[in-house]
Amino acid sequence: MAKTTKTTKSTTAKESSAKDANTEKKAAPVKSAASAKKAEPAKKAAPAKTSTPKGATSKAAPKKVATKSEPALKLEKACKDAVAKLQKMEGNQYKDILEKLEWCIGSYNYDKNPEGLVQYGKEASGILKEARQKAPSKVSQKLIEDLDKAIAGL
């Protein structure tokens, strides 16, 4: 005959608490401070903190995406028209302003800063006005007016 054993709630509770106690005792071995330093990779020094004004956040502001504004677009178009006209006109006397305007148009397309277009647009306007006085049929009055309006719009 087989023996049967009766288990009570108190015996099972004792057995489970003994198992929990045994698992808690199996903690990771403690390393000495010297061996812990060797195992960790060297950390870089944190950058020095600068003080921020009261009420200011320490997060960097998001970069602003430069967009083309309406007056700047008009100036760019007017400068491109001036470049086209100066290319059609004969003579090396316009080569310098032509190169500068072309460079400024490319620069404006890159950084959306119309400062160079304004500066050399004014010079181109003066040159086109002089050319119109010498030969009115070569330079249209509309081109000069558009360029001047675009410069004044900024």
Summary of the structure (lengths in Angstrom):
residues: 154
radius of gyration: 39.9
end to end distance: 108.1
largest distance: 131.8
contacts: 317
relative contact order: 0.11
helix: 62%
strand: 0%
